[in-house]
Amino acid sequence: MIVFGWREAKINIEPVSNHSCNYCDTSECLFIQVNRLYAHIFWIPFIPLHKKAYSICGHCKQLVNKNQIPPDLQKKAKKVKQASKTPWWMFTGLLAVILFVLFLSASAFFNS
């Protein structure tokens, strides 16, 4: 049995100035959070997929998807999303497979 699927990991979070929460109307407590979706096998990340941006209120903890973010804040979310880099650990499964193939080919070369 192989356990596979996908998960999200937080890769960046930045505060937003000059905006207030639409739900609780608290000012200066909004954040743009960028998550990266990745595929995993046995909970070992293999391939990073796509990024998602959210707006989060630090006071009431309301999470707003990119589609529901106000237009002026969507520009900021897009910039933060583009500036967010994929962490190296999301490639660990792929790196392990490459190292295993190299090990097998080297052992076959030295044994013959």
C-alpha positions in Angstrom: 0.0 0.0 0.0 1.4 3.4 -1.0 0.3 6.5 0.8 0.3 9.5 -1.4 -1.5 12.8 -1.7 -0.9 16.6 -1.4 -0.5 19.1 1.4 0.0 22.8 1.9 2.9 24.4 3.7 3.3 28.0 4.7 6.2 29.5 2.8 5.8 33.3 3.5 3.8 35.7 5.5 4.0 39.5 5.3 2.1 42.2 7.2 -0.1 44.6 5.2 -0.2 48.3 6.1 -3.1 50.8 5.5 -5.8 48.1 5.5 -8.4 46.9 8.0 -10.2 43.6 8.3 -13.5 43.5 6.6 -15.0 41.3 9.3 -13.9 42.9 12.6 -12.8 46.3 11.2 -9.5 46.1 13.1 -6.8 48.2 11.4 -3.1 47.3 10.9 -3.5 43.6 11.7 -3.8 42.0 8.2 -1.3 39.6 6.8 -0.8 38.1 3.4 0.1 34.4 3.7 1.5 32.3 0.8 1.2 28.6 1.0 2.7 26.1 -1.4 0.9 22.9 -2.4 3.1 19.9 -2.8 2.7 16.2 -3.7 4.0 13.6 -1.3 4.5 9.9 -1.0 4.6 8.5 2.5 4.5 12.1 3.7 7.9 12.8 2.0 7.5 15.8 -0.3 8.3 15.1 -3.9 7.1 17.8 -6.2 6.0 21.4 -5.3 2.8 22.3 -7.2 1.3 25.7 -7.1 1.1 28.7 -4.7 -2.0 30.0 -2.9 -2.3 33.5 -1.3 -4.6 34.3 1.6 -5.4 37.3 3.6 -5.4 36.7 7.4 -6.6 38.9 10.2 -4.3 38.8 13.2 -7.2 39.8 15.5 -10.2 37.7 14.5 -8.1 35.0 12.5 -10.4 35.3 9.5 -8.9 33.7 6.4 -9.9 35.1 3.0 -9.1 33.3 -0.2 -7.5 35.2 -3.1 -10.8 35.4 -5.0 -12.4 37.2 -2.1 -9.6 39.6 -1.3 -10.4 43.3 -2.2 -8.9 44.4 -5.6 -6.3 46.8 -4.0 -5.1 44.1 -1.7 -4.9 41.5 -4.6 -2.1 43.4 -6.2 -0.1 43.2 -2.9 -0.9 39.5 -2.6 0.3 38.9 -6.2 3.6 40.6 -5.4 4.1 38.6 -2.2 3.2 35.4 -4.0 5.7 36.1 -6.8 8.5 37.0 -4.3 7.9 33.8 -2.2 10.5 31.2 -2.9 10.0 27.4 -2.7 11.8 25.9 0.3 14.5 23.3 -0.5 12.9 20.6 1.6 10.0 20.3 -0.9 12.4 18.5 -3.2 13.7 15.9 -0.7 11.8 13.0 -2.1 12.9 13.8 -5.6 16.5 14.2 -4.5 16.3 10.8 -2.6 15.1 9.1 -5.8 17.9 10.7 -7.9 20.5 9.6 -5.3 19.1 6.1 -5.2 19.3 5.8 -9.0 22.8 7.1 -9.0 23.8 4.6 -6.3 22.2 1.7 -8.3 24.0 2.7 -11.5 27.3 3.2 -9.7 27.1 -0.2 -8.0 26.2 -1.9 -11.3 29.1 -0.2 -12.9 31.6 -1.2 -10.2 30.3 -4.8 -10.0 30.7 -5.5 -13.7 
